Amino acid sequence: MATRRLTDAFLLLRNNAIQSRQLLAEQVSSYSSSSPLNSRSMAAAELDELADDRMALVSGISLDPEAAVCVTKRLPPKWVDGVGEIQDDISRIKQKTKELASLHDKYLNRPTLDDSSEEEHAIEITTQEITQLFHRCQRAVQALQSRSRNCTEQEERVLRNIVSSLAQSLQDLSTNFRHAQSDYLKRMKNREERSKHFFDTSVPLMDDGEDSTLYDRGACRGSEENCHQLAGW
């Protein structure tokens, strides 16, 4: 499941964040203990403002180079942002797919088959948007795989699981999307065929042979009645 595969990533990022904050707190404590009282207050205030670990490298606190390298190493991997972007696009695909299904139902359930260019245009645009999102996600996942070269062994394992999870999610969404498109085309074809059969004036109401038979039967019954009337005279 995608949730289980993302657990390792969550634990890795959480541990990185905890270690970074601990290191930053140690640096601030060391800095404040060797500074005047006013400087200590400033250091405490600065620590509160450094909720984001990356701010430690650009703040006014003087961290020695070795500590800065440690903080940088413990920051979340760069590919984390790419994972977030792909997940956002997957959410957009799900939402757009729901919108497209609603447009399909509205278009197929309209009372007449009159031309509705506005609805057709909306369906076309939404379909194109979903297709573009799929292509963008596919490229992003491929780019994500290439980033494993600069990862540690643990990060590479986590990244591999995340890529597999994202690829499976996209595959499932793509399959559902194709099935929905196929079902829509079938429903459209069936509706058009029923409408064509109903309004086709070339189809006779009854066969010519059946029409002649009914006429002959009526004529015979009429002749028989005439014979009885003549016999009664």
C-alpha positions as CSV (number, residue, x, y, z in Angstrom):
1,M,0.0,0.0,0.0
2,A,1.1,3.6,-0.7
3,T,0.7,4.6,3.0
4,R,3.0,1.9,4.3
5,R,5.6,2.7,1.6
6,L,5.6,6.4,2.7
7,T,6.2,5.5,6.4
8,D,9.9,5.2,5.9
9,A,10.0,8.6,4.3
10,F,8.1,10.2,7.1
11,L,10.4,8.6,9.8
12,L,13.5,9.7,7.9
13,L,12.4,13.3,7.5
14,R,11.2,13.5,11.1
15,N,14.5,12.2,12.4
16,N,16.4,14.7,10.2
17,A,14.3,17.6,11.6
18,I,14.8,16.5,15.2
19,Q,18.5,16.2,14.8
20,S,18.7,19.6,13.0
21,R,16.8,21.3,15.8
22,Q,18.9,19.8,18.5
23,L,22.1,20.8,16.8
24,L,20.8,24.3,16.3
25,A,19.8,24.6,20.0
26,E,23.3,23.5,21.0
27,Q,24.8,26.2,18.8
28,V,22.5,28.9,20.2
29,S,23.2,27.8,23.8
30,S,26.9,27.9,23.2
31,Y,26.6,31.3,21.5
32,S,24.4,32.8,24.3
33,S,26.6,31.5,27.2
34,S,29.6,33.4,25.8
35,S,27.7,36.6,25.1
36,P,26.4,39.5,27.3
37,L,23.0,39.4,28.8
38,N,21.4,41.4,26.1
39,S,22.9,39.1,23.5
40,R,21.5,36.1,25.3
41,S,18.0,37.5,25.0
42,M,18.5,38.1,21.4
43,A,19.7,34.6,20.9
44,A,16.6,33.2,22.6
45,A,14.4,35.3,20.4
46,E,16.3,34.2,17.3
47,L,15.9,30.5,18.3
48,D,12.1,31.0,18.4
49,E,12.1,32.4,14.9
50,L,14.1,29.5,13.4
51,A,11.3,27.0,13.1
52,D,12.5,26.1,9.6
53,D,15.9,24.3,9.8
54,R,17.1,25.9,6.7
55,M,17.0,29.3,8.4
56,A,19.9,28.3,10.6
57,L,22.3,28.8,7.7
58,V,21.2,32.3,6.9
59,S,20.4,33.7,10.4
60,G,22.5,36.1,12.4
61,I,23.8,33.4,14.6
62,S,27.4,32.5,13.9
63,L,27.7,28.8,13.3
64,D,31.1,27.3,12.7
65,P,31.6,25.7,9.2
66,E,31.6,22.2,10.5
67,A,28.3,22.6,12.3
68,A,26.9,24.2,9.2
69,V,27.9,21.2,7.2
70,C,26.2,18.9,9.7
71,V,23.0,20.9,9.6
72,T,23.0,20.8,5.8
73,K,23.5,17.0,5.7
74,R,20.6,16.5,8.1
75,L,18.2,18.6,6.2
76,P,15.5,16.8,4.2
77,P,16.8,15.5,0.8
78,K,16.2,17.8,-2.1
79,W,13.9,15.2,-3.8
80,V,11.3,15.7,-1.1
81,D,10.0,18.8,-2.8
82,G,9.6,16.8,-6.0
83,V,7.6,14.2,-4.2
84,G,5.2,16.9,-2.9
85,E,4.7,18.3,-6.4
86,I,3.8,14.9,-7.8
87,Q,1.4,14.2,-4.9
88,D,-0.3,17.6,-5.6
89,D,-0.7,16.7,-9.3
90,I,-2.2,13.3,-8.3
91,S,-4.7,15.1,-6.2
92,R,-5.5,17.4,-9.2
93,I,-6.0,14.3,-11.4
94,K,-8.5,12.8,-9.0
95,Q,-10.4,16.1,-8.8
96,K,-10.4,16.6,-12.6
97,T,-11.5,13.0,-13.1
98,K,-14.6,13.6,-10.9
99,E,-15.4,16.8,-12.8
100,L,-15.1,15.0,-16.1
101,A,-17.4,12.2,-15.0
102,S,-20.0,14.8,-14.0
103,L,-19.7,16.5,-17.4
104,H,-20.1,13.1,-19.1
105,D,-23.3,12.4,-17.2
106,K,-24.7,15.9,-17.8
107,Y,-24.0,15.6,-21.5
108,L,-25.4,12.1,-22.0
109,N,-28.6,12.8,-19.9
110,R,-29.6,15.9,-21.7
111,P,-33.3,15.6,-22.9
112,T,-32.4,16.2,-26.6
113,L,-29.6,15.4,-29.0
114,D,-29.3,19.1,-30.0
115,D,-25.8,20.4,-30.5
116,S,-24.3,21.5,-27.3
117,S,-20.9,23.0,-28.2
118,E,-20.4,24.6,-24.8
119,E,-20.6,21.2,-22.9
120,E,-18.6,19.4,-25.6
121,H,-15.8,22.1,-25.2
122,A,-15.8,21.7,-21.5
123,I,-15.4,17.9,-21.8
124,E,-12.6,18.4,-24.3
125,I,-10.7,20.9,-22.2
126,T,-11.0,18.8,-19.0
127,T,-9.8,15.7,-20.8
128,Q,-6.8,17.5,-22.2
129,E,-5.9,18.9,-18.7
130,I,-6.0,15.4,-17.2
131,T,-3.8,14.0,-20.0
132,Q,-1.3,16.8,-19.5
133,L,-1.2,16.1,-15.8
134,F,-0.5,12.4,-16.4
135,H,2.4,13.3,-18.7
136,R,3.8,15.8,-16.3
137,C,3.7,13.3,-13.4
138,Q,5.4,10.6,-15.6
139,R,8.3,13.0,-16.3
140,A,8.5,14.0,-12.7
141,V,8.7,10.4,-11.5
142,Q,11.4,9.6,-14.0
143,A,13.4,12.7,-12.8
144,L,12.9,11.6,-9.2
145,Q,14.5,8.2,-10.0
146,S,17.7,9.9,-11.3
147,R,18.2,11.7,-8.0
148,S,19.1,8.5,-6.2
149,R,22.7,8.8,-7.2
150,N,23.4,11.5,-4.6
151,C,21.5,9.8,-1.8
152,T,22.7,7.8,1.2
153,E,21.8,4.1,1.3
154,Q,18.9,4.7,3.6
155,E,17.6,7.7,1.5
156,E,18.0,5.6,-1.7
157,R,15.9,2.8,-0.2
158,V,13.2,5.3,0.9
159,L,13.2,7.0,-2.5
160,R,12.9,3.7,-4.3
161,N,9.8,2.8,-2.3
162,I,8.3,6.3,-2.8
163,V,8.9,6.1,-6.6
164,S,7.3,2.7,-6.7
165,S,4.3,3.9,-4.7
166,L,3.8,7.0,-6.9
167,A,4.1,5.0,-10.1
168,Q,1.5,2.5,-8.8
169,S,-0.9,5.3,-7.9
170,L,-0.5,6.8,-11.4
171,Q,-1.0,3.5,-13.0
172,D,-4.3,2.9,-11.1
173,L,-5.5,6.4,-12.0
174,S,-4.6,6.0,-15.6
175,T,-6.4,2.6,-15.8
176,N,-9.6,4.2,-14.3
177,F,-9.3,7.1,-16.6
178,R,-9.1,4.9,-19.7
179,H,-12.1,2.8,-18.6
180,A,-14.1,6.0,-17.9
181,Q,-13.3,7.3,-21.4
182,S,-14.3,3.9,-23.0
183,D,-17.5,3.8,-21.1
184,Y,-18.4,7.3,-22.1
185,L,-17.8,6.5,-25.8
186,K,-20.0,3.4,-25.6
187,R,-22.8,5.2,-23.9
188,M,-22.6,8.0,-26.5
189,K,-22.8,5.5,-29.4
190,N,-25.7,3.6,-27.9
191,R,-27.7,6.9,-27.4
192,E,-27.0,7.9,-31.0
193,E,-28.1,4.6,-32.3
194,R,-31.3,4.6,-30.3
195,S,-32.1,8.1,-31.5
196,K,-31.4,7.3,-35.1
197,H,-33.6,4.2,-35.0
198,F,-36.5,6.1,-33.4
199,F,-36.4,9.0,-35.9
200,D,-35.5,7.0,-39.0
201,T,-38.5,7.6,-41.4
202,S,-37.2,5.1,-43.9
203,V,-38.2,2.2,-41.6
204,P,-41.9,1.3,-42.5
205,L,-44.4,0.9,-39.7
206,M,-45.3,-2.6,-41.2
207,D,-44.1,-4.8,-44.0
208,D,-45.7,-4.5,-47.4
209,G,-46.7,-8.1,-47.3
210,E,-48.4,-7.7,-43.9
211,D,-50.2,-4.6,-45.2
212,S,-51.6,-6.5,-48.3
213,T,-52.7,-9.4,-46.1
214,L,-54.7,-7.1,-43.9
215,Y,-56.3,-5.5,-46.9
216,D,-57.3,-8.8,-48.4
217,R,-58.8,-10.0,-45.2
218,G,-60.9,-6.8,-44.9
219,A,-62.1,-7.2,-48.5
220,C,-63.1,-10.8,-47.9
221,R,-65.1,-9.9,-44.8
222,G,-66.8,-7.1,-46.8
223,S,-67.7,-9.5,-49.6
224,E,-69.1,-12.1,-47.2
225,E,-71.3,-9.5,-45.6
226,N,-72.6,-8.4,-49.0
227,C,-73.4,-12.0,-49.9
228,H,-75.5,-12.5,-46.7
229,Q,-77.4,-9.3,-47.4
230,L,-78.2,-10.4,-51.0
231,A,-79.3,-13.8,-49.7
232,G,-81.8,-12.1,-47.4
233,W,-83.6,-10.3,-50.2
